[in-house]
């Protein structure tokens, strides 16, 4: 065998080895890429399933609230609507952070983002409209917000159904269970999810209408009275005297920026006046303001009058009076 023939055979063996190595590397790359895409798809589907579970829970809370409006009352309705709005915003934010899926899931991801946006926008308008109608059942703007919000919720439901259609062609067996069906406006519940019907229910139930009622709930002195004299409480001597006033929101509407006025009347006819403001008070909550260093002298008779500025639906508890004697020296 000649030297040239040996060289040619060696060259063919090297080429064959190189071709085999390229094929092996190509197969390995394809397998690795497939595994990588599969992992990304699985992670995306896990996040999408978590998103769907969260939205399904919010949809159930909305349905329960609408079914039990009369029992929940306006404060409960307002609280639930706030939580639904915050919940959809948080879920939409989490979905944005999930990133884009590979392959055929891309179109499904578009449906999912449309659903997230419409559900959030819909709940924002439903909340705004229901609270407006509870303030004024004849508010046409409130009806329009509710109608627009319910329409957005329906669009979100349709978009999510589109996402489920895309998943029909995707192997989701590794998830261990099916995606939930999310419907913020279930088919066949036209009466429950109707702006006009909801407005009528708000009119018919006093507990769903907004009432404004701030009350002077308590007045305490520091130091507190000790004993009585001629039937009046006696406040002991001290370096200073302070009045602590508690204001409670006994209505069903949030109230902000209320002014509290203290008038201190002395037996000699002099009047000391002081004012303080309190921040926002949600229904059922209370706040305390302190009027410090009240100008009182030993042995004199005083009357404190606490008054809330502005009128509300129940003026009977907007004022409180307290008469006392400042203990004399010795």
KOLSE-322168 format. One line per 3 residues: number of its first residue (from 1); their letters; for each residue z, x, y of N, C-alpha, C. Coordinates in pm, whole numbers. Layout:
# residues N
NUM> a> Z X Y Z X Y Z X Y | ...
This chain:
# residues 330
1> xxx> 0 87 -120 0 0 0 0 89 124 | -91 52 214 -104 136 333 10 112 432 | 23 205 520 127 196 624 105 76 714
4> xxx> -23 42 747 -53 -70 834 -11 -202 771 | -37 -213 637 2 -337 568 153 -356 570 | 226 -246 553 374 -254 555 420 -301 693
7> xxx> 359 -247 796 398 -286 932 370 -434 958 | 253 -481 906 219 -621 928 318 -713 857 | 357 -675 735 453 -759 663 589 -762 733
10> xxx> 630 -647 780 757 -641 853 752 -729 979 | 637 -722 1048 624 -802 1171 631 -951 1140 | 566 -992 1026 570 -1133 989 712 -1178 955
13> xxx> 785 -1088 885 924 -1124 849 1010 -1137 975 | 991 -1051 1073 1067 -1057 1199 1034 -1184 1276 | 902 -1215 1282 861 -1337 1352 920 -1462 1286
16> xxx> 914 -1461 1150 970 -1575 1077 1119 -1590 1105 | 1188 -1476 1109 1332 -1480 1137 1359 -1533 1277 | 1276 -1486 1373 1293 -1533 1512 1268 -1683 1523
19> xxx> 1160 -1729 1456 1131 -1873 1459 1247 -1952 1399 | 1298 -1904 1287 1412 -1973 1224 1533 -1977 1315 | 1558 -1863 1386 1672 -1859 1478 1655 -1958 1592
22> xxx> 1531 -1966 1645 1504 -2061 1753 1527 -2204 1706 | 1479 -2233 1584 1498 -2369 1530 1646 -2400 1515 | 1723 -2304 1463 1867 -2325 1445 1936 -2348 1579
25> xxx> 1898 -2264 1679 1959 -2280 1812 1922 -2415 1873 | 1796 -2457 1854 1753 -2586 1909 1829 -2700 1845 | 1845 -2693 1713 1920 -2798 1643 2066 -2799 1689
28> xxx> 2123 -2678 1700 2262 -2669 1743 2280 -2726 1884 | 2184 -2696 1973 2191 -2748 2110 2181 -2901 2112 | 2086 -2951 2029 2069 -3096 2025 2195 -3164 1973
31> xxx> 2255 -3105 1868 2377 -3163 1812 2491 -3157 1914 | 2505 -3042 1981 2611 -3026 2080 2593 -3123 2196 | 2467 -3135 2241 2440 -3227 2352 2469 -3371 2312
34> xxx> 2429 -3405 2188 2454 -3540 2139 2603 -3568 2132 | 2680 -3467 2082 2824 -3485 2074 2885 -3497 2214 | 2832 -3415 2308 2884 -3419 2444 2858 -3555 2508
37> xxx> 2733 -3605 2493 2700 -3736 2549 2782 -3846 2483 | 2804 -3831 2352 2885 -3929 2283 3028 -3932 2333 | 3082 -3812 2363 3219 -3804 2416 3227 -3867 2555
40> xxx> 3127 -3837 2639 3126 -3894 2773 3113 -4046 2766 | 3027 -4093 2676 3010 -4238 2661 3140 -4303 2615 | 3207 -4240 2522 3334 -4295 2472 3438 -4301 2584
43> xxx> 3448 -4194 2662 3544 -4193 2772 3511 -4300 2875 | 3382 -4317 2902 3341 -4420 2998 3376 -4559 2945 | 3347 -4583 2819 3376 -4714 2761 3526 -4742 2758
46> xxx> 3605 -4640 2736 3751 -4658 2740 3794 -4703 2880 | 3738 -4637 2981 3774 -4674 3119 3720 -4813 3155 | 3599 -4844 3107 3543 -4976 3134 3625 -5085 3066
49> xxx> 3674 -5056 2946 3758 -5154 2875 3890 -5174 2948 | 3948 -5066 2999 4072 -5078 3076 4048 -5161 3203 | 3934 -5137 3268 3898 -5215 3386 3884 -5363 3352
52> xxx> 3813 -5393 3243 3791 -5531 3203 3922 -5600 3168 | 4011 -5529 3099 4141 -5587 3065 4220 -5622 3192 | 4215 -5532 3290 4287 -5557 3415 4231 -5677 3489
55> xxx> 4099 -5687 3496 4037 -5800 3565 4062 -5931 3491 | 4062 -5926 3358 4089 -6046 3280 4230 -6098 3307 | 4325 -6006 3320 4462 -6045 3351 4471 -6109 3490
58> xxx> 4400 -6052 3587 4400 -6109 3722 4335 -6247 3723 | 4227 -6263 3648 4161 -6394 3640 4255 -6498 3581 | 4333 -6461 3482 4431 -6553 3423 4540 -6589 3523
61> xxx> 4582 -6492 3604 4684 -6521 3705 4631 -6617 3811 | 4505 -6600 3850 4446 -6692 3946 4440 -6833 3888 | 4397 -6845 3763 4388 -6977 3700 4525 -7042 3691
64> xxx> 4626 -6965 3653 4762 -7019 3643 4814 -7063 3779 | 4786 -6983 3883 4831 -7019 4016 4768 -7150 4062 | 4636 -7164 4043 4568 -7285 4088 4615 -7407 4009
67> xxx> 4648 -7388 3882 4695 -7501 3801 4834 -7545 3843 | 4915 -7453 3895 5055 -7484 3926 5087 -7472 4075 | 4989 -7496 4160 5010 -7480 4304 5132 -7557 4354
70> xxx> 5142 -7682 4313 5250 -7766 4363 5387 -7714 4321 | 5396 -7654 4204 5524 -7600 4158 5556 -7464 4222 | 5452 -7387 4248 5472 -7252 4303 5513 -7258 4449
73> xxx> 5453 -7347 4529 5483 -7354 4671 5409 -7246 4749 | 5413 -7257 4881 5336 -7165 4963 5382 -7020 4952 | 5513 -6989 4957 5553 -6847 4944 5504 -6785 4813
76> xxx> 5518 -6861 4703 5470 -6808 4575 5320 -6790 4574 | 5248 -6886 4632 5102 -6876 4640 5061 -6753 4721 | 5126 -6732 4835 5091 -6618 4921 5118 -6486 4849
79> xxx> 5229 -6479 4777 5263 -6356 4704 5160 -6325 4596 | 5123 -6427 4518 5026 -6406 4411 4890 -6367 4467 | 4848 -6434 4574 4719 -6399 4635 4718 -6256 4686
82> xxx> 4829 -6211 4744 4839 -6072 4789 4825 -5977 4671 | 4894 -6008 4562 4890 -5921 4444 4752 -5919 4379 | 4684 -6034 4379 4548 -6038 4323 4453 -5953 4407
85> xxx> 4465 -5961 4538 4377 -5883 4625 4402 -5734 4606 | 4528 -5695 4602 4561 -5553 4581 4515 -5507 4442 | 4531 -5594 4342 4494 -5557 4206 4345 -5533 4191
88> xxx> 4261 -5620 4248 4117 -5600 4236 4072 -5475 4313 | 4136 -5448 4426 4101 -5328 4501 4134 -5202 4420 | 4248 -5202 4354 4288 -5085 4274 4194 -5065 4156
91> xxx> 4158 -5173 4088 4068 -5163 3973 3929 -5116 4015 | 3881 -5165 4129 3750 -5120 4179 3755 -4972 4213 | 3865 -4926 4270 3880 -4784 4301 3881 -4698 4176
94> xxx> 3951 -4744 4073 3954 -4669 3946 3814 -4661 3885 | 3738 -4769 3897 3603 -4769 3841 3513 -4670 3914 | 3530 -4657 4045 3452 -4560 4121 3479 -4418 4075
97> xxx> 3602 -4391 4036 3639 -4256 3993 3594 -4226 3851 | 3550 -4328 3777 3512 -4307 3637 3383 -4229 3622 | 3298 -4227 3723 3172 -4154 3714 3065 -4236 3644
100> xxx> 2944 -4182 3641 2830 -4252 3581 2819 -4219 3434 | 2789 -4318 3350 2775 -4294 3207 2635 -4241 3173 | 2618 -4180 3057 2486 -4130 3018 2401 -4238 2953
103> xxx> 2273 -4211 2941 2183 -4294 2864 2172 -4437 2911 | 2160 -4528 2812 2136 -4668 2841 2252 -4741 2905 | 2368 -4678 2914 2483 -4744 2977 2471 -4748 3129
106> xxx> 2373 -4678 3184 2359 -4673 3329 2337 -4810 3390 | 2251 -4892 3330 2227 -5026 3384 2351 -5112 3371 | 2424 -5095 3262 2548 -5170 3246 2651 -5130 3350
109> xxx> 2654 -5004 3385 2748 -4957 3488 2718 -5022 3622 | 2590 -5042 3652 2552 -5109 3777 2606 -5251 3779 | 2592 -5323 3669 2648 -5458 3660 2799 -5455 3683
112> xxx> 2864 -5357 3625 3010 -5350 3634 3056 -5327 3778 | 2985 -5242 3851 3021 -5216 3990 2995 -5339 4077 | 2888 -5413 4047 2863 -5538 4122 2976 -5636 4097
115> xxx> 3018 -5648 3972 3128 -5739 3939 3255 -5700 4012 | 3288 -5571 4013 3411 -5525 4079 3409 -5558 4227 | 3296 -5533 4292 3287 -5558 4436 3294 -5706 4468
118> xxx> 3223 -5789 4392 3222 -5932 4421 3356 -5997 4390 | 3422 -5954 4284 3554 -6009 4253 3654 -5978 4365 | 3649 -5855 4412 3742 -5818 4520 3710 -5897 4647
121> xxx> 3583 -5899 4688 3546 -5973 4809 3579 -6121 4796 | 3556 -6175 4677 3585 -6316 4655 3732 -6349 4670 | 3819 -6265 4616 3963 -6290 4627 4012 -6271 4770
124> xxx> 3950 -6179 4843 3986 -6162 4984 3960 -6292 5061 | 3843 -6353 5039 3809 -6475 5111 3889 -6595 5061 | 3911 -6604 4930 3992 -6714 4876 4133 -6709 4934
127> xxx> 4190 -6590 4938 4324 -6574 4995 4326 -6617 5141 | 4231 -6566 5216 4225 -6598 5359 4209 -6749 5380 | 4122 -6810 5301 4097 -6952 5317 4215 -7039 5278
130> xxx> 4281 -7009 5166 4395 -7091 5123 4511 -7080 5221 | 4537 -6960 5271 4646 -6946 5368 4612 -7019 5498 | 4485 -7016 5538 4445 -7089 5659 4460 -7239 5638
133> xxx> 4422 -7289 5520 4434 -7431 5492 4580 -7475 5482 | 4666 -7386 5437 4808 -7422 5431 4868 -7429 5571 | 4810 -7356 5665 4852 -7366 5805 4798 -7495 5867
136> xxx> 4671 -7525 5836 4606 -7643 5891 4506 -7696 5789 | 4543 -7801 5715 4455 -7853 5609 4318 -7897 5659 | 4303 -7922 5787 4174 -7965 5841 4089 -7847 5889
139> xxx> 4135 -7728 5866 4065 -7608 5914 3934 -7591 5837 | 3821 -7614 5907 3690 -7600 5844 3662 -7455 5806 | 3711 -7364 5889 3692 -7222 5855 3760 -7188 5724
142> xxx> 3878 -7245 5699 3949 -7221 5574 3868 -7268 5454 | 3807 -7386 5465 3723 -7437 5356 3604 -7345 5331 | 3543 -7297 5439 3427 -7209 5424 3466 -7077 5356
145> xxx> 3582 -7022 5393 3627 -6898 5328 3651 -6920 5179 | 3715 -7031 5145 3741 -7059 5003 3609 -7076 4928 | 3516 -7152 4986 3386 -7175 4921 3311 -7043 4901
148> xxx> 3309 -6960 5006 3239 -6833 4997 3308 -6742 4895 | 3440 -6745 4894 3512 -6663 4799 3487 -6704 4655 | 3486 -6834 4628 3459 -6883 4493 3317 -6848 4450
151> xxx> 3223 -6851 4544 3085 -6813 4512 3078 -6666 4473 | 3147 -6581 4547 3149 -6438 4514 3212 -6416 4376 | 3316 -6490 4346 3380 -6477 4215 3283 -6514 4103
154> xxx> 3204 -6619 4126 3104 -6659 4025 2997 -6551 4007 | 2955 -6491 4119 2856 -6382 4109 2916 -6266 4030 | 3040 -6234 4055 3107 -6129 3978 3113 -6162 3830
157> xxx> 3141 -6288 3797 3143 -6330 3657 3006 -6310 3593 | 2900 -6347 3665 2763 -6332 3612 2728 -6184 3592 | 2769 -6100 3687 2741 -5957 3674 2813 -5898 3553
160> xxx> 2936 -5941 3531 3009 -5889 3415 2945 -5937 3285 | 2892 -6060 3284 2820 -6108 3167 2697 -6021 3140 | 2631 -5976 3249 2519 -5884 3233 2562 -5752 3171
163> xxx> 2679 -5703 3209 2732 -5581 3149 2754 -5601 2999 | 2809 -5715 2961 2832 -5742 2818 2700 -5750 2743 | 2594 -5803 2807 2462 -5808 2742 2410 -5667 2713
166> xxx> 2431 -5576 2808 2390 -5437 2786 2467 -5376 2670 | 2595 -5408 2660 2677 -5352 2553 2635 -5402 2415 | 2562 -5514 2412 2519 -5568 2282 2435 -5467 2206
169> xxx> 2369 -5377 2279 2287 -5276 2213 2354 -5141 2201 | 2484 -5137 2225 2559 -5010 2218 2665 -5020 2110 | 2680 -4913 2033 2781 -4909 1928 2919 -4887 1991
172> xxx> 3002 -4989 1987 3137 -4980 2045 3245 -4988 1938 | 3207 -4960 1813 3302 -4974 1703 3423 -4882 1720 | 3402 -4764 1781 3512 -4669 1798 3622 -4723 1889
175> xxx> 3591 -4823 1971 3692 -4878 2061 3798 -4958 1987 | 3762 -5006 1869 3860 -5079 1790 3869 -5227 1820 | 3807 -5273 1928 3808 -5416 1961 3697 -5445 2060
178> xxx> 3671 -5573 2078 3564 -5616 2166 3612 -5620 2311 | 3517 -5614 2403 3549 -5633 2544 3588 -5779 2568 | 3686 -5803 2655 3722 -5942 2686 3613 -6007 2771
181> xxx> 3605 -6138 2762 3517 -6214 2851 3597 -6246 2977 | 3550 -6197 3092 3622 -6215 3218 3552 -6323 3299 | 3628 -6426 3338 3571 -6534 3420 3675 -6577 3522
184> xxx> 3655 -6539 3647 3746 -6583 3752 3723 -6730 3786 | 3603 -6780 3760 3573 -6922 3779 3515 -6973 3647 | 3600 -7017 3555 3551 -7060 3423 3454 -7178 3433
187> xxx> 3356 -7176 3347 3261 -7287 3339 3335 -7412 3293 | 3307 -7526 3358 3371 -7651 3320 3499 -7680 3396 | 3536 -7594 3493 3658 -7616 3573 3622 -7642 3719
190> xxx> 3522 -7725 3740 3470 -7747 3875 3576 -7804 3969 | 3660 -7895 3919 3759 -7959 4006 3866 -7860 4049 | 3909 -7778 3957 4015 -7682 3989 3966 -7577 4087
193> xxx> 3840 -7535 4074 3784 -7431 4160 3688 -7493 4261 | 3742 -7575 4348 3661 -7644 4448 3737 -7645 4580 | 3671 -7604 4687 3738 -7591 4817 3793 -7724 4866
196> xxx> 3716 -7831 4853 3761 -7961 4901 3882 -8010 4822 | 3876 -7995 4690 3989 -8038 4607 4115 -7959 4639 | 4099 -7829 4661 4215 -7746 4694 4274 -7786 4829
199> xxx> 4189 -7819 4925 4237 -7861 5057 4316 -7991 5045 | 4269 -8084 4963 4340 -8210 4944 4476 -8188 4878 | 4481 -8094 4785 4610 -8065 4720 4708 -8004 4819
202> xxx> 4659 -7921 4908 4747 -7860 5008 4803 -7967 5103 | 4721 -8068 5134 4766 -8177 5220 4873 -8261 5150 | 4851 -8286 5022 4938 -8377 4948 5073 -8317 4912
205> xxx> 5086 -8186 4917 5211 -8122 4877 5276 -8053 4996 | 5389 -8106 5046 5456 -8043 5160 5496 -7898 5133 | 5527 -7867 5008 5568 -7730 4975 5458 -7628 4990
208> xxx> 5332 -7675 5001 5219 -7584 5017 5177 -7569 5162 | 5241 -7643 5250 5208 -7634 5391 5300 -7533 5459 | 5246 -7464 5556 5323 -7360 5625 5426 -7423 5718
211> xxx> 5549 -7377 5709 5655 -7419 5801 5719 -7293 5860 | 5745 -7298 5988 5809 -7186 6058 5954 -7224 6087 | 6046 -7149 6030 6187 -7179 6052 6271 -7053 6040
214> xxx> 6295 -6990 6155 6391 -6881 6161 6526 -6938 6198 | 6630 -6883 6137 6764 -6936 6159 6862 -6823 6185 | 6960 -6850 6273 7073 -6758 6288 7165 -6786 6170
217> xxx> 7160 -6698 6071 7229 -6723 5945 7374 -6677 5946 | 7406 -6575 6027 7543 -6522 6024 7571 -6443 6151 | 7700 -6444 6191 7747 -6365 6304 7881 -6304 6266
220> xxx> 7887 -6172 6270 8011 -6103 6237 8047 -6005 6348 | 8177 -5995 6375 8226 -5901 6475 8287 -5779 6406 | 8274 -5667 6473 8334 -5543 6424 8413 -5478 6538
223> xxx> 8548 -5485 6533 8630 -5530 6420 8632 -5682 6407 | 8660 -5727 6284 8663 -5870 6256 8792 -5932 6309 | 8793 -6061 6339 8915 -6128 6386 9029 -6118 6284
226> xxx> 9147 -6111 6338 9268 -6107 6254 9368 -6208 6311 | 9392 -6313 6237 9487 -6414 6281 9429 -6507 6386 | 9515 -6598 6437 9474 -6699 6535 9577 -6710 6647
229> xxx> 9530 -6762 6756 9616 -6791 6871 9563 -6918 6936 | 9649 -7017 6951 9612 -7150 7000 9487 -7203 6929 | 9482 -7176 6799 9374 -7229 6718 9245 -7151 6725
232> xxx> 9243 -7039 6798 9122 -6958 6810 9141 -6822 6742 | 9036 -6768 6682 9048 -6636 6618 9077 -6528 6721 | 9153 -6429 6680 9193 -6319 6768 9128 -6191 6715
235> xxx> 9057 -6123 6805 8992 -5996 6769 9083 -5883 6812 | 9119 -5793 6721 9214 -5686 6756 9154 -5586 6854 | 9244 -5511 6919 9201 -5406 7011 9131 -5294 6935
238> xxx> 9030 -5235 6998 8957 -5122 6939 8882 -5053 7050 | 8827 -4935 7020 8753 -4861 7122 8627 -4936 7165 | 8568 -5013 7073 8446 -5088 7107 8441 -5213 7021
241> xxx> 8355 -5305 7063 8334 -5428 6988 8184 -5448 6970 | 8143 -5478 6848 8002 -5499 6817 7983 -5633 6748 | 7869 -5692 6769 7833 -5817 6702 7712 -5792 6613
244> xxx> 7726 -5827 6486 7617 -5813 6390 7559 -5952 6362 | 7432 -5969 6393 7366 -6100 6380 7260 -6092 6271 | 7268 -6185 6176 7169 -6192 6068 7076 -6310 6093
247> xxx> 6946 -6281 6091 6843 -6383 6110 6768 -6398 5978 | 6755 -6522 5932 6688 -6549 5803 6562 -6631 5825 | 6463 -6603 5745 6340 -6682 5746 6352 -6790 5640
250> xxx> 6382 -6911 5683 6398 -7023 5590 6272 -7109 5579 | 6166 -7066 5643 6039 -7137 5635 5952 -7085 5524 | 5825 -7122 5527 5730 -7077 5425 5621 -6988 5483
253> xxx> 5632 -6955 5611 5532 -6869 5676 5598 -6740 5723 | 5521 -6633 5721 5568 -6505 5771 5579 -6511 5923 | 5687 -6454 5977 5710 -6456 6122 5736 -6313 6168
256> xxx> 5678 -6277 6282 5694 -6140 6332 5731 -6142 6480 | 5808 -6038 6520 5836 -6015 6661 5925 -6118 6728 | 6024 -6168 6658 6114 -6267 6718 6222 -6197 6801
259> xxx> 6253 -6255 6916 6356 -6199 7005 6488 -6271 6984 | 6595 -6193 6972 6730 -6247 6955 6808 -6217 7082 | 6868 -6322 7141 6942 -6307 7266 7091 -6331 7242
262> xxx> 7174 -6242 7295 7319 -6258 7291 7369 -6280 7433 | 7443 -6390 7452 7512 -6417 7578 7662 -6411 7552 | 7730 -6327 7629 7876 -6314 7617 7938 -6374 7743
265> xxx> 8006 -6490 7725 8066 -6561 7838 8216 -6534 7842 | 8264 -6492 7959 8407 -6465 7976 8474 -6584 8045 | 8606 -6594 8029 8680 -6704 8089 8677 -6699 8242
268> xxx> 8646 -6583 8298 8639 -6574 8444 8499 -6609 8496 | 8408 -6650 8407 8276 -6695 8449 8168 -6589 8445 | 8203 -6465 8416 8101 -6360 8407 8023 -6373 8277
271> xxx> 7898 -6330 8284 7809 -6340 8168 7743 -6204 8145 | 7751 -6159 8020 7680 -6038 7978 7571 -6080 7882 | 7448 -6033 7907 7336 -6071 7820 7266 -5947 7764
274> xxx> 7225 -5958 7639 7152 -5850 7574 7047 -5912 7481 | 6936 -5838 7461 6828 -5888 7375 6783 -5779 7279 | 6743 -5823 7161 6685 -5732 7062 6576 -5807 6987
277> xxx> 6481 -5731 6935 6371 -5790 6858 6383 -5749 6711 | 6335 -5837 6626 6330 -5805 6484 6183 -5798 6441 | 6158 -5722 6337 6021 -5707 6287 5977 -5828 6207
280> xxx> 5876 -5808 6128 5820 -5918 6048 5918 -5959 5939 | 5929 -6090 5918 6014 -6145 5814 5930 -6233 5722 | 5926 -6198 5596 5857 -6281 5498 5946 -6400 5462
283> xxx> 5888 -6508 5411 5970 -6622 5370 6079 -6580 5272 | 6200 -6626 5299 6313 -6593 5212 6384 -6464 5244 | 6333 -6387 5339 6396 -6259 5373 6483 -6274 5497
286> xxx> 6560 -6168 5525 6651 -6171 5640 6660 -6032 5700 | 6705 -6027 5825 6722 -5899 5896 6847 -5909 5983 | 6911 -5796 6005 7033 -5792 6086 7012 -5702 6207
289> xxx> 7054 -5750 6324 7052 -5670 6447 7195 -5654 6495 | 7221 -5542 6561 7357 -5511 6606 7359 -5501 6758 | 7448 -5575 6819 7473 -5564 6963 7604 -5486 6980
292> xxx> 7592 -5362 7024 7708 -5272 7029 7770 -5271 7169 | 7895 -5224 7172 7968 -5199 7298 7970 -5322 7388 | 8013 -5433 7334 8024 -5554 7415 8139 -5537 7516
295> xxx> 8118 -5574 7643 8220 -5554 7747 8329 -5664 7743 | 8432 -5640 7666 8543 -5735 7654 8673 -5665 7696 | 8763 -5743 7751 8892 -5690 7797 9005 -5759 7723
298> xxx> 9119 -5689 7708 9233 -5746 7635 9286 -5873 7701 | 9327 -5968 7616 9394 -6088 7663 9303 -6194 7719 | 9171 -6178 7706 9080 -6277 7765 9010 -6359 7656
301> xxx> 8963 -6476 7700 8889 -6568 7613 8739 -6546 7633 | 8667 -6540 7521 8523 -6517 7527 8449 -6613 7433 | 8323 -6634 7467 8235 -6708 7378 8103 -6631 7365
304> xxx> 8062 -6610 7239 7933 -6547 7211 7834 -6656 7172 | 7717 -6653 7234 7609 -6747 7201 7488 -6665 7156 | 7445 -6688 7035 7326 -6620 6981 7212 -6722 6980
307> xxx> 7098 -6684 7037 6984 -6776 7047 6855 -6704 7005 | 6774 -6776 6928 6643 -6724 6889 6538 -6776 6987 | 6454 -6686 7035 6350 -6725 7131 6239 -6800 7061
310> xxx> 6176 -6890 7138 6063 -6965 7084 6110 -7081 6999 | 6026 -7178 6982 6059 -7293 6900 6001 -7281 6761 | 6061 -7352 6666 6004 -7359 6532 6019 -7501 6480
313> xxx> 5991 -7519 6352 5990 -7654 6295 6129 -7713 6276 | 6234 -7631 6287 6371 -7682 6274 6460 -7610 6375 | 6470 -7664 6498 6548 -7597 6602 6699 -7608 6584
316> xxx> 6745 -7683 6484 6889 -7705 6468 6965 -7578 6431 | 6897 -7478 6376 6966 -7355 6335 6920 -7234 6417 | 6867 -7260 6536 6819 -7151 6621 6928 -7094 6711
319> xxx> 7049 -7147 6703 7157 -7100 6790 7289 -7103 6715 | 7378 -7010 6749 7512 -7007 6691 7610 -6964 6799 | 7728 -7030 6801 7832 -7000 6899 7958 -6955 6828
322> xxx> 8031 -6866 6896 8158 -6820 6840 8255 -6790 6957 | 8369 -6857 6955 8470 -6840 7059 8589 -6763 7002 | 8641 -6667 7080 8752 -6586 7031 8836 -6536 7148
325> xxx> 8951 -6484 7113 9041 -6421 7210 9053 -6274 7178 | 9036 -6193 7279 9056 -6048 7261 9204 -6021 7270 | 9259 -5957 7172 9403 -5934 7166 9452 -5857 7290
328> xxx> 9568 -5899 7346 9622 -5831 7463 9683 -5697 7426 | 9708 -5615 7529 9770 -5483 7507 9908 -5499 7449 | 9941 -5411 7355 10074 -5415 7293 10087 -5527 7197
